[in-house]
Amino acid sequence: MSFKALSSSNLGHGITYHKPKSQKLNKLTPDDSAMDVMTDLKNVAAITISQLESIDTANEKMKTKGVRMLLVVDAHDIITGIITSSDILGEKPMKYIQMNGGTHKDITVQDIMTPDTAIETLTIKEVSHAKIGDIVETLKRDGKQHALVIDNQGTANEVTVRGIFSISQIARYLGLDIETHEVANTLAEIAHVIKNH
């Protein structure tokens, strides 16, 4: 088999670059499509951590990646749970130490994560017809910072996690400057924006 070199040219001045279409520069409103604020794992790599890592490692990974939730996976990339910054920075580590002894550095992700069986999910079918305000209402009802969206794919029609909603990301898209780990406060601020929309 023979190969040939492709033709090339200089880049030149004034050239910009492609941006993922989910990145909207405009401020969104509660009436916009929920898909506009969903982190779509078809376009963005999932940020994961092993259930055996320490919570300090998980916290550092969240800071480095600029997220507040990690998918917890086993050696075969099967989701076993989720861990959030609220889990790590809240009361869970202290309660774990009180019940089991040890020190903060001994606590692993699996010790305080939300296990897969306790994670509520939304379907991509329903989300694709929903508005941002619908997602906020869902998170408010459940008292959650995050929601996972499931889809079916492949020849076996396997259930997979397709997307993630984050209340802090929704707040940014709605133009709110929220730096808090308190779900209730964040949801209250977003609810105020929606009410006055």
Summary of the structure (lengths in Angstrom):
residues: 197
radius of gyration: 19.9
end to end distance: 62.6
largest distance: 68.2
contacts: 517
relative contact order: 0.16
helix: 37%
strand: 21%
